[in-house]
Amino acid sequence: MPFGFYIIMAAQFFSSLADNALLVAAIAALALLDSPAWLTPMLKLFFVISYVVLAPFVGAFADALPKGHVMFISNAIKVAGCLLMLLSGHPLLAYGVVGLGAAAYSPAKYGILTEYLPHEKLVIANGWIEGLTVASIILGTVLGGMLISQALSAELLRIDIPQLDTGIDTAPEIAITVIIVFYVIAAVFNLYIPRTGIDHKPQRRNPVYLVRDFAHCLRLLWGDKLGQISLATTTLFWGAGATLQFIVLKWAEVALGYTLSQSTVLQGITAVGIAAGAVIAAKTVPLHRAVNVLPVGIAMGVITVGLIFVRDVYLAMAMMTLVGALAGFFVVPMNALLQHRGHILMGAGHSIAVQNFNENLSILGMLGVYALLIKLEFSIYTVIVLFGAFVAVTMALVRNRHQSNVRGGNMPEIPAGAPH
């Protein structure tokens, strides 16, 4: 790989690391405000709403400038969101600003690979991006938990700058300050991302045209017999994954007596399981057999319900690792199938925009329902049962739809040698 590729990877890693650490710090900031429990999942909702609302436009923005410049601007927006939180802005609003930067960042981080690398290196490059993203989720979540822990935050707050009153007096505030440093590191790497020589002029600027073109691509992918199955499963996965992130925090508090800082360890363990499942799937599931993993999604929902019986921390770790491994094993082949069909039907850029729109709309919907259940004071055990049953039943319906498509004939062909 050329040296510039590693600069791109470093920029992506530090930006994603900060995103995941900031979520934990924002949750702690809400807790300091004595906010009701149902507001906690709303953080993620405010973060992803930009992905949904701006889906037709962020691709055009990413194509209007060199990708490194787009990523730098996006990280600057994320820093602005952090500063807003430090200046006593409400955590929901501030985290929403960070989400605006993340939405603009997403198409640029994938688009730069297509511009910079030859096509024969794109598969391994995407593998590196996904691997580093999982690593950043694990390390970022754990980092956020450490920064808000009483021991480390107390030590950091003891650091005093003579003649300067920073106004940083709480664990969330010092955590956010440290997280800003990681965003700045990512922004510095952005400045050194190599120029690719591509003429960055968007083909269309008319917002009405962009919305209509996006709607056409949306209908095209949902109408494809394989595209609809892969899009439905990845949409469900990301919505369920974001919701499970908050369910685990609440469940660990109730069932294990964990603090927020301790609960983040279980989130990290789930991410380790996802990484393991993804690696196994990449080595054992060829693209033309991707739909064979659909029953794994059903099993993931059923096993999640088993959390209601767990009271031992080691059993909890084993359960979360298993759920994560099933999720990783099931989503990687389906994601590869979606990319394959999207590339054939409309091109990679439009396909990524459609995928982001659906997945983040799922996150909005599922987190909204979870927040409502918590507001209505449903027991976390009831929530887990409803969540697991929903995932299992929905995956069963998707599998039945695929079987119906097969019986109907005229299925798109996938070459047996098609890469992941």
Secondary structure, 3 states (H helix, E strand, C coil): CCHHHHHHHHHHHHHHHHHHHHHHHHHHHHHHCCCCHHHCCHHHHHHHHHHHHCHHHHHHHHHHCCHHHHHHHHHHHHHHHHHHHHCCCCHHHHHHHHHHHHHHHHHHHHHHHHHHCCHHHHHHHHHHHHHHHHHHHHHHHHHHHHHHCHHHHHHHHHCCCCCCCCCCCCHHHHHHHHHHHHHHHHHHHHHCCCCCCCCCCCCCCCHHHHHHHHHHHHHHHHHCCCHHHHHHHHHHHHHHHHHHHHHHHHHHHHHCCCCHHHHHHHHHHHHHHHHHHHHHHHHHCCHHHHHHHHHHHHHHHHHHHHHHHCCCHHHHHHHHHHHHHHHHHHHHHHHHHHHHHHHHHCCHHHHHHHHHHHHHHHHHHHHHHHHHHHHCCCCHHHHHHHHHHHHHHHHHHHHHHHHHHHHHCCCCCCCCCCCC
